[in-house]
Structure formats: C-alpha cells, structure tokens
Amino acid sequence: MCLACEQSDMEMRWEMINIISLGKLPDGHTADDLRAMGLPVPGELFRETQADGSILIRQRSPQEIAALNNKSFECDSPK
C-alpha cells in the first residue's frame, strides 16, 4: 500500500472510531463489519474530558463490557 493510501485508511479508521465513541454505528457499516476490521462496536468506547478540555477516547475493559451487558432492566417510571 502506498503512503497516500495508508494515510487515507488511517484517517478513515480514526473517523470511524470517533463516531463509535459517540455510541453510533458509522453509516453503511454493521457491528460485524467493525469486528472484521478489528474495530470496537458502540458501547465499547467512551469519551473522557480532561481538565484542560481535551477529549480522550478510551476502550472499556472486557469486565466492564460484560457488566454492562448483564445489567438488569429497572423501570424508572412513577407507579
């Protein structure tokens, strides 16, 4: 792959990671597509704002992901 193609591929992957960190699937892609590309799916990434205003994108640990998936539903509507 030439340097320009490699740069373009890296920029596309960064844009996809940015979208995924917002909890959305990139347009035209499925969770299986993301897994095939070695990317996380929505919910596995989160954004963290630092004191200086910069934003970090972090990946949840497998234990955090399992805990989120096993979370039971609780109705919060008034009775």
C-alpha positions as CSV (number, residue, x, y, z in Angstrom):
1,M,0.0,0.0,0.0
2,C,1.4,3.4,-0.9
3,L,1.9,6.1,1.7
4,A,-1.1,8.2,0.5
5,C,-3.4,5.1,0.6
6,E,-2.2,4.2,4.1
7,Q,-2.7,7.8,5.3
8,S,-6.3,7.7,3.9
9,D,-7.0,4.4,5.5
10,M,-5.8,5.6,8.9
11,E,-7.9,8.8,8.6
12,M,-11.0,6.7,7.7
13,R,-10.4,4.4,10.8
14,W,-10.0,7.5,13.0
15,E,-13.3,9.0,11.8
16,M,-15.0,5.6,12.5
17,I,-13.5,5.4,16.0
18,N,-14.7,9.0,16.6
19,I,-18.3,8.0,15.6
20,I,-18.2,4.8,17.6
21,S,-17.1,6.7,20.7
22,L,-20.3,8.7,20.4
23,G,-22.3,5.4,20.7
24,K,-23.3,5.3,17.0
25,L,-22.6,2.9,14.1
26,P,-20.8,4.5,11.2
27,D,-23.2,4.9,8.2
28,G,-23.2,1.8,5.9
29,H,-21.5,-0.5,8.5
30,T,-22.7,-3.2,10.8
31,A,-21.2,-4.5,14.0
32,D,-19.9,-7.5,12.1
33,D,-18.2,-5.1,9.6
34,L,-16.5,-3.3,12.5
35,R,-15.3,-6.6,14.1
36,A,-13.9,-7.8,10.8
37,M,-11.9,-4.5,10.5
38,G,-10.6,-5.0,14.1
39,L,-12.6,-2.1,15.5
40,P,-14.7,-1.9,18.6
41,V,-18.5,-1.7,18.4
42,P,-20.6,1.2,20.0
43,G,-20.6,0.8,23.8
44,E,-17.0,-0.5,24.0
45,L,-15.6,3.0,23.7
46,F,-16.2,6.1,25.9
47,R,-15.1,9.7,25.9
48,E,-13.4,11.3,28.8
49,T,-13.0,15.1,29.1
50,Q,-9.8,16.2,30.8
51,A,-9.4,19.3,32.9
52,D,-7.7,21.1,30.1
53,G,-10.6,20.5,27.8
54,S,-9.0,17.8,25.7
55,I,-11.1,14.7,25.0
56,L,-9.7,11.2,25.4
57,I,-11.3,8.2,23.7
58,R,-10.9,5.1,25.9
59,Q,-11.9,1.5,25.4
60,R,-13.8,-0.3,28.2
61,S,-12.3,-3.5,29.7
62,P,-13.9,-6.8,28.9
63,Q,-15.1,-6.9,32.5
64,E,-16.8,-3.5,32.2
65,I,-18.5,-4.6,28.9
66,A,-19.7,-7.9,30.5
67,A,-21.1,-5.9,33.5
68,L,-23.0,-3.5,31.1
69,N,-24.4,-6.4,29.1
70,N,-25.6,-8.2,32.3
71,K,-27.2,-5.2,33.8
72,S,-30.8,-5.9,34.5
73,F,-33.6,-3.6,33.4
74,E,-35.2,-1.4,36.1
75,C,-38.3,0.6,35.3
76,D,-37.9,4.2,36.5
77,S,-41.4,5.4,35.7
78,P,-43.5,6.5,38.7
79,K,-46.1,4.0,39.9
